[in-house]
Amino acid sequence: MNDVQFVETARHLAERMMKEGGEEVEQRMAFAFELATARAPSPQELQILVGQYRAHRETFAGDEESAKKLLSVGDSPHNESLDAIDHAAYTMVANLILNLDETLTKR
């Protein structure tokens, strides 16, 4: 699910997380998870998502160019008013959420 369309979709979900999901990381994770799965995350799921966000944020904080490269994937422009490091970290978590078996339609 690292195809351009999926990364771009995750970037847009991350933008919604940052703009509509609340002020706290936990609120934003729960917001995106519920958008994708139609249910609230369990405490364990929320803990994993927050941990992933923090790990990605730490990685991108040490390599801002990688964050900017991730945000440039796809045809639609990224929102430059958002912090690139945060946006990239949220994009990675959004990608994780969108790749859950519960989110994907399988036949």
CORVENUR-V840085 format. One record per residue. N is the residue number from 1. RES is the residue in three letters. PHI is phi in whole degrees, -180 to 180 (none if undefined). BURIAL is b if it has 24 or more other ideal C-beta (glycine too) atoms within 12 Angstrom, else e. D_FIRST is the distance of its C-alpha to the first C-alpha in Angstrom with 2 decimals. Layout:
BEGIN
N|RES|PHI|BURIAL|D_FIRST, N|RES|PHI|BURIAL|D_FIRST
END
This chain:
BEGIN
1|MET|none|e|0.00, 2|ASN|-98|e|3.77, 3|ASP|-64|e|5.40, 4|VAL|-52|e|8.51, 5|GLN|-63|e|8.67, 6|PHE|-72|b|5.96, 7|VAL|-66|b|7.63, 8|GLU|-65|b|10.83, 9|THR|-62|b|10.59, 10|ALA|-62|b|10.18, 11|ARG|-63|b|13.07, 12|HIS|-70|b|15.12, 13|LEU|-64|b|14.77, 14|ALA|-61|b|15.85, 15|GLU|-63|b|18.73, 16|ARG|-63|b|19.78, 17|MET|-58|b|19.76, 18|MET|-73|b|22.05, 19|LYS|-92|e|24.27, 20|GLU|-117|e|24.60, 21|GLY|-86|b|23.62, 22|GLY|107|e|26.85, 23|GLU|-93|e|28.16, 24|GLU|-95|e|27.14, 25|VAL|-56|b|23.84, 26|GLU|-62|b|24.28, 27|GLN|-64|e|24.89, 28|ARG|-67|b|21.81, 29|MET|-65|b|19.60, 30|ALA|-63|b|21.49, 31|PHE|-58|b|21.23, 32|ALA|-66|b|17.44, 33|PHE|-61|b|17.21, 34|GLU|-69|b|19.88, 35|LEU|-58|b|18.42, 36|ALA|-83|b|15.27, 37|THR|-115|e|17.21, 38|ALA|67|e|20.76, 39|ARG|-152|e|22.26, 40|ALA|-76|e|23.17, 41|PRO|-72|b|21.59, 42|SER|-71|e|23.97, 43|PRO|-56|e|25.64, 44|GLN|-68|e|23.72, 45|GLU|-63|b|20.29, 46|LEU|-62|b|21.54, 47|GLN|-62|e|22.81, 48|ILE|-64|e|19.52, 49|LEU|-62|b|17.77, 50|VAL|-64|b|20.76, 51|GLY|-62|e|20.80, 52|GLN|-65|b|17.25, 53|TYR|-58|b|18.23, 54|ARG|-63|e|21.42, 55|ALA|-65|e|19.97, 56|HIS|-67|b|17.54, 57|ARG|-63|b|20.47, 58|GLU|-63|e|22.73, 59|THR|-63|e|20.56, 60|PHE|-70|b|20.24, 61|ALA|-63|e|23.94, 62|GLY|-88|e|24.78, 63|ASP|-152|e|22.72, 64|GLU|-63|e|22.78, 65|GLU|-63|e|21.93, 66|SER|-66|e|18.43, 67|ALA|-62|b|18.11, 68|LYS|-65|e|19.43, 69|LYS|-65|e|17.21, 70|LEU|-60|b|14.03, 71|LEU|-70|b|15.84, 72|SER|-90|e|16.75, 73|VAL|-68|b|13.37, 74|GLY|103|e|13.77, 75|ASP|-84|e|17.04, 76|SER|-78|e|18.20, 77|PRO|-72|e|20.13, 78|HIS|-86|b|19.43, 79|ASN|-77|e|22.23, 80|GLU|-76|e|24.43, 81|SER|-79|e|26.63, 82|LEU|-89|b|24.13, 83|ASP|-61|e|24.27, 84|ALA|-62|b|21.60, 85|ILE|-66|b|21.28, 86|ASP|-63|b|20.94, 87|HIS|-61|b|18.58, 88|ALA|-65|b|16.19, 89|ALA|-65|b|16.57, 90|TYR|-65|b|16.03, 91|THR|-61|b|12.87, 92|MET|-64|b|11.45, 93|VAL|-70|b|12.84, 94|ALA|-60|b|11.68, 95|ASN|-61|b|7.98, 96|LEU|-61|b|9.28, 97|ILE|-62|b|11.22, 98|LEU|-69|b|8.81, 99|ASN|-99|e|6.99, 100|LEU|-65|e|10.59, 101|ASP|-55|e|12.08, 102|GLU|-66|e|14.58, 103|THR|-88|b|12.42, 104|LEU|-80|e|10.73, 105|THR|-94|e|13.33, 106|LYS|-118|e|13.96, 107|ARG|-129|e|16.92
END
